Amino acid sequence: MTTPYPFSAVVGLDDLRLALLLTSVSPAVGGVLVRGEKGTAKSTVVRAVASLLPPVTVVRGCRFACDPAAPDPQCPDGPHPADTPATHRPATLVELPVGATEDRVVGTLDIQRALADGVKAYEPGLLAAAHRGVLYVDEVNLLPDHLVDLLLDAAAMGRAHVERDGVSVKHAARFLLVGTMNPEEGEPRPQLVDRFGLVVTVAAPRDARLRAEVVRRRLAYEADPAGFAQRFAGDEREYAARIAAARAVLPSVQLPDAELDRIARVCLAYGVDGMRADIVVARCAVALAAWSGRDVVTADDVRDAARLALPHRRRTDPLDPPGTDEEKLDQALEDAERQAQQEAAEQDPAPDDGDDDDPSPGGGPAPDGGGPGPDGGGPGPDGGGPGPDGGGPGSGTDGGGVAPDGGDAGTPPDGVTPQPKASAPPAQAGQAFRPRALRITARGEGGHTGKRSPAYARRGRVIGSRKPVGKLAGAPHLPATLRAALHRTALAGPLARPTTPAAGEARAAGEVRAAVMGVQARDLREAIHVGREANLVLFVVDASGSMAARKRMTLVKTAVLSLLRDAYQRRDRIGMITFRGADADVVLPPTSSHEVGVMRLAALRTGGRTPLAAGLRAAARTIATERRRDPRRRPLLIVVTDGRATSGPDPLLLVPALAGVATVVVDCESGPIRLGLARKLAGALQADVLPLDQLEAATGGSRPAAAAAAPADRAYRRAA
């Protein structure tokens, strides 16, 4: 629909609307990342805010939207004289698709003009188109990491630097960066999330009346978009005028030293790393003051800015699930306030006149006038009783002696045999380590950029050139293209032999010049790059009763956790299958959400017999399904077992179903007497076998542990 949904017609989503308005006032805040489940109007709100931005005045004919009042001195289309005509246009909304290439984002050499006219020309990309507007990236968590780095660097510096294909260009790129994502499809790296200024988590309303109002407005909009927009035209004009006024006030807003100290204390108390959090909170607080029409930042501005800018930065582990810890943030704000009061009291102590009216250090009310603090058993943040661990209702420790499963917490009745394995909590993983490098040694087709297995890719080391089939699949190989043109022109007719060295140099220069000017489409050659690709790492974990002996499951979980971290760092998709009892369960279908894998691993229990064949059968089905869905992503199967099969058919019968799959068997067998069943299984699968205690990488480096899987992988590539 050509008429966008009005921003003022959005129901709820107060934090998201405020974050977008603040970044509209001050793009230096660093953009907004919107996390939310599907169907929560993320894209609708982002597209609506673009219509509120003030129109921009640009130099006529400038592809980089230079401001006539202050043109960019490094503009590739410049320099712009002072009397250059100007034009007015609305702020642009540029949408970056997930499948965009780096050339499309930052721009590249204009090959057409270089070959046709012999000039080095620059073709601008989406960063130039988004200058002084909005750059919207839907499903930003699915965007390749190198593209996200480019976007965030440009958003932070306000300039785009292009150094590629013989082009060296710098141009202004100040835009409002907004990314949306669905956490179910995987979380981006914490380093990337930290580069966004504000992160907002949205959810569908839980109030039936609000949900009904959302549907009512949406149906009215779809029935008559223009008429629906007209209903909110006044509110839209008010928002736009307020944004323009806030932008005008922004340079004059003052940030007092007291509030700057408060920001530093809050960031320290909250436990964030680096200095980016302090800077973002300060910029956001200034934008809040400007939005409210004030010229001085207040304590309330700092509190609201910290609520939007800090919670997503407190991930002490890269695989911790992100979330808003409101209680921890409130505690950090209270600690910062208390510390400020103590420092103020030390700098300006009250005179000691013997008056006993002052409260003693150990008594009296708290500084905020309330009861005991968060650790003193007083009311929690929601005004209720003590929290889950405080012995109150719902804590599970309220003196009744009832265990969480409803049974008696004491000794079981006579005649009842205790079953500690069924009721015992699952084993916990230990400290993760750096595992050996597990990779597929055969070179793949590079369907997915990553850091695990060698593959032909669009980026990486250039190893040669080839004649393209149809259109160029990547960057052109200019030396090979010129050689092809020279070879073709040399075959056109013999040239006279030069009589002097100077004549020879002149002839060579003339041949090169003629080749450059006469390059044809049939002369083009594309570069062959070799890099690394991401794989599907599928874990098949033995969870039978034998794995619980000698705390073996703790070691297994530690090893799998370490491999999960390794897969996260190498940008792999992961999946997990466990087998115990009589069957196997796909506890984690292939996904990019490594955080979910960590949670499923922590909840993994052991017990029962060992249906190893069922686990291999489930792995074969899962891999076959993923091959149909994504034929270019190669699987790496990691089987964690001691090789014993006490239930079901012989696991060796399942070997043909896994033919062509690169496999590593992690041998969990321990003790003085070993049967070597895992090694026998690895031999049948043509896989490498690694003892569990040798999975950790050596100090001096690590060798590829999937080398034995190369022949099978080559067979898979031929079959695919």
Disulfide bonds with the S-S distance in Angstrom:
none
